[in-house]
Amino acid sequence: MKNHFIYKALLGGAFWLSVLTAGVASSHREAPLISNDPLADNVDLYAFRSPDNPNTITLIATYVPMQLPQGGPNYFSFGTNVRYEIHVDNDASQPGDEIVYRFTFSQTNEDPSTFFNIRLGKQNLKTTYTLERSMDGGATFQTIVQNGIVPPTNIGPRSIESNIGLNTPYATLMSNAQATATSGEKVFCGSTDDPFFVDLGGIFDLGDAPRQNSKSVDGLACLNVSAIAIQVPISTLLKAGAPATPTSILDPNYVIGVWASASRQQIRTLSATADPSYSGPWMQVSRLGMPLTNEAVIPVGQKDFWNALTPYDEIGETTLDEYFFNPELALYMDDSQFGGAVPSFTPLRIQRNSLQGFDFGNGKNGLYALKGSPAVAGTALDDAVFGTLLLPAPGKPRSVDLWPIFHTGVPNVVPYQLATGKNGNPLAAGKPFINNFLPNGGDMLRLNMAVPPTNRQDPKFSSLGIVQAAVLGLTDPNYNQNTDIQFIPNMDGFPNGRRLEDDVTRIELQAVAGVALAAIGLWYDDYTAGNPNPVTTDLLEVITYSTGVESNDKPFGASFPYLAEPHRGTSACSGPVFTGTKSVFNEGLGMSAKPVLMKNTPNPFSTQTNFAFVVRTASQVTLRVFDAQGRYVATPFKGYLSEGEHTCRWDAGQLPGGFYIANLYDASGRVLQSGKLVKQ
């Protein structure tokens, strides 16, 4: 394993010193060596059940980060000396991958006499690809697409639509580039809008997200990536011997692990008279599974090492586990550590006294005190089940939640079920809501293909993925009345796979804060035993936390490949660069002074609740309610009020259960008071 890293370092000396260095910092340029090789840089990975074709799974890997749409004349595309691969593991009993899709690209200059990229129907840097598939873990490959089309860069209207360019709408170029493989998969390769959204500047400015003194900024708005998308029949991805029809929507036979990589040959030889030549073994230089692992979990000194490993190498590389057992980010969510230095993370606080007995602060023991006790007998924490993985030693508090989420997936085994039906005992059986357990290797996206897709037009569809599924399973009477396996909207969301819409930055920060622990009944510190309402202020703070950027700058498509068209080099950005939570969440989360807390009773409520608020100066005021994703829901009151205390009744009987936010505004739009409430 160490030799693997040394080979990669040698490759770096021979190659990276000679490649173009990108000029901006980003989470997409997550490791020192790969940041100097953008053509081989994995950007993001998505795996989800296709919403309009549920018999298939869509796999999307993006590469070449932060492409300026106007970056001519040598626009970025895929590298011609890079192997781009998407790997699938579907059988934990067998080591390594079962399926590998390998893409290689080539380029042609159709008119070398011009400096323009496109002229009179001809393209320079015209790119095509070959797709090979291995069904035996990479031992042998079969070509399933030959001379696949990559659409040109979306340069501008004269180059694309006019009769002195390609004379074709760009949407048509993208549609014509879709291929059907000889083995049945749909395929698309090309430049697209970067589907990821995050305030890069705020996050890397020592955790200033949402920003405390300015608006949050989507650092990837108006930028493109090079995307590979494959739509694969579920039957192709199933492990050998699995039933053709799942036994339930959490059938363990339907779990797959997905990861993506880029590889280069070890030696590059430069010549004064010819193009560079490449030789030697192929070496992995970049990889990606779970989002933000190498960016926000692995420290700078280990990032290049992590990129050189496969997920299967991680089984024997235990030094990296420590960054999940005791994550650095947790230090900034803990007032006994450095929490006070990162005010943006104030709503995110680590459980230091969960159920008045369990401390999940870094270096503490978490649930280790239960190891070997009768309380965990027969549960996943039993050494006879998975306890040796989940409770390996004292001083590793997040071995029971963060580590399995990233390294094995989560099994449908006690205690990994919702607190619904547990009657206050987190080690009792509860309501199943996730099963993507595949204990084979390390960091991958793990997806249970049996879980139905959530309709993107469903009012309950949420970018919070499994977190929102847990919220509904705990609070919505449509789902919290029994402990049966039942489809809850967003069970198909991250970290059960990853949809394009999923707000993974927010979900992962909530996970570090312990939201998964709370979901299974290990409530936050302000919960007291016997309290019939576990939805405490601390839990509400975590659930309603926002980074300030909650959606992509362009809408996604309704059909394959679902990705938005790339931004055009001649156009101003069509999507919002600045997004924020001022109009939805209170100003204390990201703007100026914190408004006064507004109360409502009862809370939680089932049909009606009463708001109580104070008007300091007689004025026109407006009371608005938003859901946990920041979408407007209702205006319970709008009008002129005199100075003093006031109440307002709100009838919300038709709304789905979940978390809501109420803001009281003055005539200028300033937030006077803010409150959080729960509808059961």
LOMIGU-507037 format. One line per 5 residues: their letters; for each residue x, y, z of C-alpha. Coordinates in steps of 0.1 Angstrom, whole numbers. Example, Ala and Ser with C-alpha at 12.3 -4.5 7.8 and 13.67 -1.06 7.14 Angstrom:
% residues 2
as) 123/-45/78 | 137/-11/71
% end
This chain:
% residues 680
mknhf) 0/0/0 | 28/24/9 | 45/14/-24 | 13/24/-42 | 17/58/-28
iykal) 54/60/-37 | 46/51/-73 | 20/79/-73 | 46/103/-59 | 70/93/-87
lggaf) 43/99/-112 | 38/133/-97 | 74/141/-102 | 74/131/-138 | 40/145/-148
wlsvl) 25/171/-125 | 53/196/-128 | 45/198/-165 | 7/203/-164 | -13/235/-163
tagva) -19/247/-128 | -54/259/-121 | -56/293/-104 | -84/292/-79 | -89/273/-46
sshre) -119/251/-42 | -131/220/-24 | -131/205/-59 | -93/208/-59 | -91/188/-27
aplis) -55/175/-26 | -22/191/-34 | -10/169/-62 | -44/165/-81 | -50/202/-78
ndpla) -23/206/-104 | -39/181/-128 | -74/193/-134 | -81/169/-163 | -78/139/-140
dnvdl) -95/155/-110 | -126/138/-97 | -152/165/-88 | -184/147/-77 | -202/114/-79
yafrs) -240/107/-79 | -259/75/-78 | -297/74/-77 | -327/55/-89 | -339/72/-120
pdnpn) -371/92/-112 | -387/88/-146 | -373/53/-153 | -373/35/-120 | -361/2/-134
titli) -327/18/-139 | -300/35/-118 | -283/67/-129 | -246/70/-122 | -229/104/-128
atyvp) -192/112/-123 | -179/147/-129 | -143/157/-136 | -123/188/-144 | -135/213/-118
mqlpq) -144/250/-120 | -143/254/-158 | -149/290/-169 | -174/290/-198 | -153/316/-216
ggpny) -120/298/-211 | -109/297/-247 | -93/291/-271 | -83/258/-254 | -115/249/-236
fsfgt) -113/222/-210 | -126/188/-219 | -117/152/-209 | -80/143/-209 | -68/121/-238
nvrye) -43/102/-217 | -66/95/-187 | -87/64/-178 | -119/75/-163 | -137/47/-144
ihvdn) -169/41/-125 | -167/11/-102 | -196/-9/-88 | -194/-34/-59 | -226/-55/-54
dasqp) -214/-84/-34 | -198/-80/1 | -188/-117/0 | -164/-111/-29 | -134/-88/-26
gdeiv) -132/-58/-50 | -154/-45/-78 | -178/-66/-97 | -185/-41/-125 | -162/-14/-140
yrftf) -171/11/-167 | -140/26/-184 | -140/57/-205 | -111/69/-227 | -112/100/-249
sqtne) -95/112/-281 | -95/146/-298 | -93/158/-334 | -86/192/-349 | -108/194/-380
dpstf) -95/228/-391 | -60/236/-378 | -58/267/-400 | -79/288/-376 | -75/300/-340
fnirl) -113/296/-335 | -126/265/-318 | -156/262/-342 | -159/276/-377 | -181/267/-407
gkqnl) -193/235/-393 | -159/222/-382 | -146/217/-347 | -111/219/-332 | -107/199/-300
kttyt) -135/176/-313 | -138/149/-287 | -150/113/-289 | -149/84/-265 | -147/47/-262
lersm) -166/29/-234 | -156/-5/-222 | -173/-26/-195 | -160/-53/-173 | -183/-77/-155
dggat) -155/-96/-138 | -139/-69/-117 | -116/-55/-143 | -100/-88/-154 | -115/-85/-190
fqtiv) -132/-56/-208 | -157/-55/-237 | -162/-24/-258 | -199/-13/-256 | -197/22/-272
qngiv) -173/32/-300 | -167/67/-312 | -192/82/-288 | -199/119/-293 | -189/146/-268
pptni) -208/179/-275 | -185/209/-281 | -181/236/-255 | -211/260/-254 | -190/288/-267
gprsi) -217/312/-279 | -245/317/-303 | -224/324/-334 | -203/293/-328 | -233/270/-320
esnig) -265/282/-336 | -255/304/-365 | -249/292/-400 | -212/301/-398 | -209/278/-368
lntpy) -226/244/-362 | -261/257/-371 | -276/236/-343 | -293/244/-310 | -271/234/-281
atlms) -299/213/-266 | -300/193/-298 | -262/188/-296 | -266/174/-261 | -295/152/-271
naqat) -277/138/-302 | -247/130/-280 | -267/104/-260 | -257/69/-269 | -272/35/-262
atsge) -245/9/-255 | -246/-25/-271 | -253/-39/-236 | -283/-16/-230 | -270/13/-209
kvfcg) -277/49/-219 | -246/71/-219 | -238/108/-220 | -204/125/-218 | -199/162/-221
stddp) -197/196/-205 | -225/206/-181 | -233/231/-154 | -216/220/-122 | -245/204/-103
ffvdl) -229/209/-69 | -237/239/-49 | -218/252/-18 | -204/284/-4 | -168/275/-9
ggifd) -155/308/3 | -174/307/35 | -167/270/43 | -130/274/38 | -129/307/57
lgdap) -127/287/89 | -163/275/87 | -181/308/80 | -212/292/66 | -237/308/67
rqnsk) -216/339/66 | -219/361/96 | -214/395/81 | -223/391/44 | -245/371/20
svdgl) -235/335/13 | -222/329/-22 | -225/298/-43 | -189/294/-52 | -197/271/-82
aclnv) -224/292/-98 | -217/299/-135 | -190/272/-137 | -190/240/-157 | -176/205/-153
saiai) -170/175/-176 | -197/149/-168 | -200/112/-175 | -235/98/-170 | -247/62/-174
qvpis) -282/49/-169 | -280/12/-161 | -307/-14/-157 | -311/-25/-121 | -309/-61/-134
tllka) -273/-54/-147 | -262/-41/-113 | -277/-69/-92 | -253/-93/-76 | -253/-129/-88
gapat) -282/-149/-74 | -302/-119/-61 | -340/-122/-66 | -353/-104/-97 | -379/-87/-75
ptsil) -369/-73/-42 | -384/-88/-11 | -390/-54/4 | -380/-18/-3 | -349/-24/20
dpnyv) -339/-57/5 | -302/-61/14 | -295/-80/-18 | -301/-47/-37 | -273/-27/-21
igvwa) -245/-15/-43 | -214/5/-37 | -202/30/-63 | -169/49/-66 | -151/67/-94
sasrq) -115/72/-103 | -90/86/-128 | -57/70/-137 | -26/80/-157 | 3/61/-170
qirtl) 34/63/-148 | 58/79/-172 | 54/109/-195 | 83/116/-220 | 86/151/-236
satad) 101/156/-270 | 113/187/-290 | 99/173/-323 | 68/153/-314 | 39/151/-290
psysg) 46/137/-255 | 45/99/-252 | 32/79/-223 | 43/45/-210 | 44/24/-179
pwmqv) 16/10/-157 | -16/29/-151 | -17/45/-117 | -48/58/-99 | -43/96/-92
srlgm) -78/106/-80 | -109/89/-67 | -142/98/-52 | -170/80/-33 | -188/99/-5
pltne) -188/137/-11 | -164/159/8 | -144/130/24 | -110/141/11 | -120/178/12
avipv) -134/181/47 | -125/150/67 | -90/139/56 | -63/164/67 | -40/181/42
gqkdf) -10/159/50 | -29/127/41 | -50/139/11 | -26/127/-17 | -22/93/1
wnalt) -60/90/3 | -63/96/-35 | -39/68/-42 | -59/42/-23 | -89/22/-35
pydei) -118/17/-11 | -106/-19/-6 | -71/-7/4 | -88/11/33 | -97/-22/50
gettl) -61/-25/61 | -53/13/64 | -67/20/98 | -48/53/104 | -75/72/83
deyff) -103/58/105 | -92/81/133 | -105/111/113 | -140/97/114 | -139/84/150
npela) -128/120/161 | -136/144/132 | -119/178/132 | -152/195/123 | -167/183/156
lymdd) -142/205/175 | -159/235/161 | -193/223/172 | -182/218/208 | -181/247/233
sqfgg) -156/229/254 | -132/229/224 | -134/256/197 | -171/261/192 | -170/297/203
avpsf) -145/305/175 | -170/294/147 | -202/313/154 | -218/300/121 | -218/265/136
tplri) -236/276/168 | -268/257/159 | -247/225/155 | -237/212/189 | -222/178/198
qrnsl) -241/156/223 | -220/157/255 | -246/142/277 | -271/124/255 | -298/107/276
qgfdf) -278/121/306 | -252/94/301 | -234/94/267 | -206/118/256 | -199/120/219
gngkn) -173/147/222 | -139/141/205 | -118/117/226 | -148/106/247 | -163/71/248
glyal) -197/75/231 | -215/42/235 | -184/22/244 | -195/18/280 | -222/-6/266
kgspa) -197/-29/249 | -203/-65/260 | -233/-57/282 | -266/-75/280 | -282/-42/267
vagta) -265/-46/233 | -270/-84/230 | -284/-92/195 | -280/-56/183 | -255/-43/157
lddav) -233/-33/187 | -230/-69/198 | -195/-83/191 | -212/-113/176 | -229/-91/151
fgtll) -210/-59/141 | -197/-47/175 | -161/-53/167 | -165/-27/139 | -188/-3/156
lpapg) -173/-3/191 | -136/-10/184 | -121/8/215 | -126/36/239 | -120/71/228
kprsv) -136/67/194 | -171/82/200 | -182/85/163 | -174/48/155 | -212/42/158
dlwpi) -224/68/133 | -200/87/111 | -176/58/105 | -203/34/93 | -220/60/72
fhtgv) -188/65/52 | -173/31/53 | -199/3/55 | -233/19/50 | -261/15/76
pnvvp) -278/-18/83 | -315/-23/91 | -305/-37/124 | -312/-24/159 | -303/3/169
yqlat) -302/17/134 | -339/23/132 | -359/54/139 | -369/62/175 | -405/58/164
gkngn) -419/29/185 | -389/26/207 | -406/41/238 | -376/59/249 | -351/31/246
plaag) -327/37/217 | -316/0/218 | -351/-12/211 | -365/-21/177 | -379/10/159
kpfin) -391/20/125 | -368/10/96 | -358/38/73 | -324/29/58 | -305/-2/47
nflpn) -275/4/25 | -251/-19/44 | -222/-32/23 | -192/-40/45 | -168/-45/17
ggdml) -141/-18/14 | -142/18/26 | -154/51/12 | -181/46/-15 | -216/58/-22
rlnma) -238/30/-11 | -273/28/-26 | -302/4/-19 | -317/0/-54 | -349/-14/-40
vpptn) -359/19/-24 | -384/37/-47 | -375/71/-60 | -393/102/-45 | -413/121/-71
rqdpk) -394/154/-76 | -428/172/-77 | -440/157/-44 | -444/185/-18 | -425/163/6
fsslg) -395/160/-17 | -365/175/1 | -329/182/-5 | -322/169/30 | -325/133/19
ivqaa) -324/107/46 | -324/135/73 | -359/146/61 | -371/110/58 | -361/107/95
vlglt) -380/139/103 | -411/126/86 | -408/92/102 | -406/108/136 | -432/135/133
dpnyn) -457/128/105 | -487/107/114 | -487/92/80 | -454/74/90 | -450/75/128
qntdi) -480/53/138 | -462/19/134 | -428/3/131 | -435/-14/98 | -412/-10/68
qfipn) -429/17/48 | -417/41/21 | -411/75/35 | -403/103/10 | -366/109/6
mdgfp) -355/74/17 | -338/74/-17 | -317/105/-8 | -282/110/5 | -265/92/22
ngrrl) -285/63/6 | -269/71/-27 | -269/107/-38 | -294/126/-59 | -284/158/-79
eddvt) -307/179/-56 | -293/166/-23 | -277/193/-1 | -248/171/9 | -228/199/26
rielq) -256/207/50 | -265/170/56 | -229/161/64 | -225/190/88 | -257/179/105
avagv) -244/144/107 | -212/156/123 | -234/174/148 | -251/140/156 | -284/142/138
alaai) -282/104/130 | -277/97/167 | -308/117/175 | -329/100/148 | -324/66/165
glwyd) -332/80/199 | -299/93/213 | -314/127/218 | -296/160/224 | -284/172/258
dytag) -315/193/265 | -338/163/264 | -347/148/298 | -357/112/304 | -395/108/304
npnpv) -402/139/283 | -429/129/258 | -415/154/233 | -380/146/221 | -381/175/196
ttdll) -360/199/217 | -345/233/210 | -311/217/202 | -326/192/178 | -346/220/160
evity) -314/241/158 | -296/212/140 | -325/203/117 | -331/239/106 | -294/248/102
stgve) -285/261/67 | -252/269/51 | -268/297/32 | -267/280/-2 | -294/254/-6
sndkp) -299/247/-43 | -281/247/-77 | -279/278/-98 | -297/261/-127 | -326/237/-126
fgasf) -320/200/-133 | -336/182/-162 | -366/158/-159 | -350/130/-180 | -316/115/-186
pylae) -289/128/-181 | -308/152/-158 | -279/176/-158 | -283/213/-168 | -267/227/-200
phrgt) -233/242/-195 | -230/279/-190 | -223/298/-222 | -191/317/-227 | -208/348/-240
sacsg) -236/350/-214 | -238/365/-180 | -246/339/-153 | -283/330/-155 | -285/316/-120
pvftg) -282/333/-86 | -246/338/-74 | -258/350/-41 | -283/330/-21 | -290/333/16
tksvf) -314/326/44 | -322/361/56 | -358/360/44 | -364/325/58 | -342/319/88
neglg) -335/345/115 | -308/371/110 | -288/356/138 | -279/327/115 | -261/348/90
msakp) -268/385/89 | -267/409/118 | -282/411/153 | -302/381/165 | -340/388/167
vlmkn) -361/380/197 | -374/345/200 | -411/341/190 | -431/315/208 | -460/294/197
tpnpf) -482/270/217 | -488/242/214 | -454/231/200 | -454/205/185 | -490/208/172
stqtn) -512/188/150 | -537/212/134 | -535/247/150 | -510/267/169 | -509/302/184
fafvv) -481/326/179 | -471/351/206 | -450/381/197 | -441/416/208 | -443/448/187
rtasq) -419/474/201 | -431/502/179 | -465/505/162 | -460/495/126 | -470/474/96
vtlrv) -458/438/102 | -460/405/83 | -458/370/98 | -446/344/73 | -440/307/77
fdaqg) -414/286/57 | -406/249/57 | -372/234/67 | -359/239/31 | -367/276/31
ryvat) -397/274/9 | -426/298/16 | -456/281/31 | -481/307/45 | -487/342/58
pfkgy) -507/338/90 | -509/376/95 | -502/408/77 | -513/442/89 | -508/472/112
lsege) -503/465/149 | -499/488/179 | -471/486/203 | -475/457/228 | -480/419/229
htcrw) -501/401/203 | -512/366/194 | -522/350/161 | -538/316/155 | -526/296/125
dagql) -546/267/111 | -521/244/94 | -542/212/92 | -535/206/55 | -497/209/57
pggfy) -475/178/60 | -458/170/93 | -423/184/98 | -402/214/109 | -413/250/101
ianly) -398/284/107 | -418/316/114 | -405/351/109 | -421/384/119 | -410/412/96
dasgr) -414/450/98 | -423/472/68 | -387/473/57 | -383/435/56 | -362/433/87
vlqsg) -368/403/109 | -382/413/143 | -388/379/158 | -382/343/147 | -394/309/159
klvkq) -392/272/151 | -421/249/153 | -430/213/146 | -462/199/130 | -470/163/139
% end
